[in-house]
């Protein structure tokens, strides 16, 4: 059995330690924000935060999060309301198909947690490894900068 925190709650699973974190999140815990994109940790659609750091859950074994804290897109909301970053994505219409959105938001949240006042260039650099095939990158950057400029 593997025990970890998921969005602030202690959880346990009997899934195999070698099973990917993404499959455990979706199959065992019905957490669907993170998406299976490339399966090679190249696109960022599957990103989650582990102890505050981004992790590509499509390749990470479940054993990597034993005793640690995992946060998903669903865990960012505040008392059922979108977080400031999630609301900024809504306000800027920063999602087209929405497939990359979870990874973009979580990668951005990790940046903002480390650096609440990044420059636009730092935001772009932090999101460089996350792919959006719809071409919403400029709106995504505007959404992050909206949060930066409000804080």
C-alpha positions, -999 to +999 in steps of 0.1 A: +000+000+000+012+035-009+001+065+012+004+101+001-015+134+003-037+142-026-050+178-028-045+181+010-061+148+020-043+117+031-050+088+006-039+053+001-039+029-028-030-007-034-019+000-070+014-013-080+043+010-072+054+009-108+021+021-122+022+056-134+009+083-111-013+096-139-031+063-143-036+060-105-050+095-103-075+089-131-084+053-124-083+051-087-091+086-076-112+098-106-090+130-109-093+140-145-077+174-148-043+161-158-043+146-193-024+119-211-007+136-240+026+122-253+033+096-226+070+107-227+070+137-204+075+160-233+042+180-236+032+188-200-005+179-202+000+155-173+018+178-149+010+178-112+027+194-083+046+171-059+057+190-028+052+221-049+074+211-078+060+202-113+062+165-121+051+148-153+028+121-140+026+101-173+061+087-166+064+090-128+059+058-109+034+058-081+063+050-057+078+085-064+050+101-044+049+078-014+047+100+017+046+132-004+020+158-012+004+158-047-016+187-060-037+186-091-057+212-109-087+202-088-068+209-057-061+246-066-097+257-062-105+276-030-137+265-012-152+255-046-142+287-064-114+289-090-081+301-076-068+335-087-048+318-114-076+296-126-099+327-127-073+346-148-072+317-173-110+320-175-109+358-178-082+357-205-099+328-224-066+311-221-079+277-231-091+267-265-094+230-265-084+228-229-061+198-232-030+215-221-046+238-196-041+218-164-004+214-171-001+251-180-019+262-148+001+239-125+034+248-141+025+285-137+014+280-101+048+264-093+065+295-108+043+319-089+049+300-056+086+304-061+085+339-076+053+359-071+065+387-094+081+370-124+087+390-156+069+380-188+101+365-200+104+343-169+068+332-174+075+323-210+106+304-199+088+285-172+061+274-197+086+266-225+083+228-219+045+228-220+029+225-254-003+240-267-013+229-301-041+254-303-018+284-302-031+299-270+003+307-256-001+345-257-034+343-238-018+319-213+010+343-206-015+371-203-034+351-177-003+345-156+007+381-159-028+392-148-022+374-115+013+389-112+000+424-117-028+420-092-005+408-064 
